[in-house]
Amino acid sequence: MCAMPQSPSRNRRERGQSLVELALVLPLLMLVILGAIDFGRVFYASMTVAGAARNGAQYASENPTDTTGIQSAALDDAGSLDPAPTVTVSGPTSDGNGGEYVRVQVDHEFSTLIPWPGLPSSIEISRAVTMRVAQ
C-alpha cells in the first residue's frame, strides 16, 4: 500500500501542539537553569572566600602584626566578589607552649539572582583559617 500524504491542516495542528508543549515546559526549564546558575555562583563565592581566608592567613604567618597587609592579601584573592568581603584578623595569640597563632576570618554577603520561595535571598558566607606564626 502506498502511504497517503498528510493534509496541510494536520501539519499546522502538529506545529501548534509543539508550541503549546514548549510554552508549558519552558518556565520549568528556565527555573532549573536559573537554579543551576545560582548554585554555581554560591559555590564559586564559597570557594573564593575560603581561598581568601587561606591567603590572608599565609601572609599573617610571616607578618603577624601587619593587619593592613593581611587584609590586602585576603582581599587580593577575593577580587571578583561583589560586594567586597570583610576581613577580620585575630592574634597573634599564644597556645601556652611557646607557639603563636593568628586567625583570619573572611565574611561575604551573597545574594541570589532571583528570590527563591522558601529560601533566603541573601546568605552570609564565612570562613576562618588559623595558622601558626613562623618563628
PyMOL commands that set and color helices and strands:
alter all, ss='L'
color gray80, all
select helices_A, chain A and resi 8-62+67-77
alter helices_A, ss='H'
color red, helices_A
select strands_A, chain A and resi 86-94+100-111+122-132
alter strands_A, ss='S'
color yellow, strands_A
deselect
rebuild
show_as cartoon
